[in-house]
């Protein structure tokens, strides 16, 4: 009887000792590396691999010392089913805790830096982002025209044109199209709100005299962006268009700017018959086209939407225009600058001097936006 009691006591002590050792092992296991000092290891986890398969790969690469312990630890953490596929660069000295955390978070996606210049339209922006491997072009364009998505983020129009702010961005490669577009839109809004606070009087004047808000300001800014690349000219050109809309005796209130025609003939999914014949050069039928809603030679006031994505300077030009000169016309001087005029007579002389009577256009002048023509009537 006494011997049986001794055996029982010894058994209990042995079990307690084993339990204590097991407890100590489990307690310190997550922070105990498989080997030291360790070596560099490449591990590829295939898509759809089961967790037992992953554990077998880890053991084969020398990343874990005990497959059973790692499986127990991962199940205890509730992360056995969260391991992500990919190719990992690891060290065999990594601890089980760090290893599981790495496998759950996945391989860091490569990042890319992309610059969107001022004045690009949304199709050009989608192409730039696609070339940089930020997101797929078709998906970007689809979301740019996704009205439900646009209304959800606060855009009232039918596309994101005008609200894809030109700047330099850093994205994860192969990002979700909506998240990328939201980043561009948020950047536009931050800049716009800052400018609105900087020019409260200009905002009040536009709202009081023209009933304009964010969208209308962006539309005119996009036109200014396409008309000139010279910083000093932007406020003056914004002033020309505002004068045309504000001066009561200036009738009809046509902005008459070529870039709007080009936009209407190239970007919208539905185009007028005349625009279907557009080959890159504006002709009389395009100037007279009343079915092109973007034709500011036949449609009074602003076009239905922005024609490009304006930068900070163009937006600021609309909020702080230069109207002191009371100009109503401007024409390209073929050197990147423009001649501004107050009357039709002045403008006609400027057109004769810089456009009709010139013998040749210098290479530097090619691609310069055209002049605002005299109002018809």
MOBELQUI-V768386 format. One record per pair of residues at least 4 apart in sequence whose C-alpha atoms are under 6 Angstrom apart, sorted by the first residue. I is the first residue (numbers start at 1). J is the second residue. D is the distance in whole Angstrom. If there is no record, write none. Layout:
i: <I | I>
j: <J | J>
d: <D | D>
This chain:
i: <15 | 16 | 19 | 23 | 25 | 30 | 30 | 31 | 32 | 33 | 33 | 33 | 34 | 34 | 34 | 34 | 35 | 36 | 38 | 38 | 39 | 39 | 40 | 40 | 41 | 41 | 42 | 42 | 43 | 43 | 44 | 44 | 45 | 45 | 46 | 47 | 58 | 59 | 59 | 63 | 74 | 74 | 75 | 82 | 83 | 83 | 84 | 84 | 84 | 95 | 109 | 110 | 110 | 111 | 111 | 111 | 112 | 112 | 113 | 113 | 114 | 114 | 115 | 115 | 116 | 116 | 117 | 118 | 118 | 118 | 119 | 119 | 119 | 119 | 119 | 120 | 120 | 120 | 121 | 121 | 122 | 126 | 126 | 127 | 129 | 130 | 130 | 130 | 130 | 133 | 134 | 134 | 134 | 135 | 135 | 135 | 140 | 144 | 144 | 145 | 147 | 150 | 151 | 151 | 161 | 162 | 162 | 162 | 163 | 163 | 164 | 164 | 164 | 165 | 165 | 166 | 182 | 189 | 196 | 202 | 202 | 203 | 204 | 205 | 206 | 206 | 207 | 207 | 212 | 219 | 219 | 221 | 221 | 221 | 222 | 222 | 222 | 222 | 222 | 225 | 225 | 227 | 234 | 235 | 235 | 235 | 236 | 238 | 238 | 239 | 239 | 239 | 239 | 240 | 240 | 243 | 244 | 245 | 253 | 254 | 254 | 254 | 254 | 255 | 256 | 256 | 256 | 257 | 260 | 260 | 261 | 261 | 263 | 263 | 264 | 265 | 271 | 272 | 272 | 282 | 285 | 290 | 294 | 295 | 310 | 316 | 317 | 327 | 327 | 328 | 329 | 329 | 329 | 330 | 330 | 330 | 330 | 331 | 331 | 331 | 332 | 332 | 333 | 333 | 333 | 334 | 335 | 341 | 341 | 344 | 350 | 351 | 352 | 352 | 353>
j: <19 | 20 | 23 | 27 | 29 | 96 | 97 | 95 | 95 | 93 | 94 | 95 | 63 | 64 | 65 | 93 | 93 | 93 | 92 | 93 | 91 | 92 | 90 | 91 | 90 | 91 | 88 | 89 | 87 | 88 | 86 | 87 | 85 | 86 | 85 | 85 | 63 | 63 | 64 | 92 | 79 | 80 | 80 | 104 | 103 | 104 | 103 | 104 | 106 | 99 | 172 | 172 | 173 | 171 | 172 | 173 | 170 | 171 | 169 | 170 | 168 | 169 | 167 | 168 | 166 | 167 | 166 | 166 | 310 | 311 | 225 | 226 | 308 | 309 | 310 | 124 | 308 | 309 | 308 | 309 | 161 | 137 | 140 | 137 | 134 | 134 | 135 | 136 | 137 | 173 | 173 | 174 | 175 | 174 | 175 | 177 | 177 | 159 | 160 | 159 | 158 | 155 | 155 | 156 | 306 | 306 | 308 | 309 | 185 | 188 | 184 | 185 | 309 | 184 | 188 | 311 | 186 | 193 | 200 | 319 | 320 | 319 | 208 | 209 | 210 | 212 | 211 | 212 | 216 | 305 | 306 | 310 | 314 | 315 | 306 | 307 | 308 | 309 | 310 | 310 | 314 | 369 | 317 | 317 | 321 | 322 | 322 | 318 | 321 | 243 | 321 | 322 | 323 | 327 | 328 | 247 | 253 | 253 | 300 | 296 | 297 | 300 | 301 | 296 | 296 | 297 | 372 | 372 | 294 | 295 | 294 | 295 | 267 | 307 | 294 | 275 | 275 | 291 | 292 | 286 | 289 | 298 | 303 | 299 | 314 | 320 | 321 | 341 | 342 | 342 | 340 | 341 | 372 | 339 | 340 | 371 | 372 | 338 | 339 | 371 | 338 | 371 | 337 | 338 | 354 | 365 | 365 | 346 | 347 | 348 | 354 | 355 | 356 | 357 | 357>
d: <6 | 6 | 6 | 6 | 6 | 5 | 5 | 5 | 5 | 5 | 5 | 4 | 6 | 5 | 5 | 6 | 5 | 6 | 5 | 4 | 5 | 5 | 6 | 4 | 5 | 5 | 6 | 5 | 6 | 5 | 6 | 4 | 5 | 5 | 5 | 5 | 5 | 6 | 5 | 5 | 5 | 5 | 5 | 5 | 5 | 4 | 6 | 6 | 5 | 6 | 6 | 6 | 6 | 5 | 4 | 5 | 6 | 5 | 6 | 4 | 6 | 5 | 6 | 4 | 5 | 5 | 5 | 5 | 6 | 5 | 6 | 6 | 5 | 5 | 5 | 6 | 5 | 6 | 4 | 6 | 6 | 5 | 6 | 6 | 5 | 6 | 5 | 5 | 5 | 6 | 5 | 5 | 6 | 5 | 5 | 6 | 5 | 5 | 5 | 5 | 6 | 5 | 5 | 6 | 6 | 5 | 5 | 4 | 5 | 6 | 5 | 5 | 6 | 5 | 5 | 6 | 6 | 6 | 6 | 5 | 6 | 6 | 6 | 6 | 5 | 6 | 4 | 5 | 6 | 6 | 4 | 6 | 5 | 5 | 6 | 6 | 5 | 6 | 5 | 6 | 6 | 5 | 6 | 4 | 4 | 5 | 5 | 6 | 6 | 6 | 5 | 5 | 5 | 5 | 5 | 6 | 6 | 6 | 5 | 6 | 6 | 5 | 6 | 6 | 5 | 5 | 6 | 5 | 5 | 6 | 6 | 5 | 6 | 6 | 5 | 5 | 6 | 6 | 6 | 6 | 6 | 6 | 5 | 6 | 6 | 6 | 5 | 5 | 4 | 5 | 6 | 5 | 6 | 5 | 4 | 6 | 6 | 5 | 5 | 4 | 4 | 6 | 6 | 5 | 5 | 5 | 5 | 6 | 5 | 6 | 6 | 5 | 5 | 6 | 6>
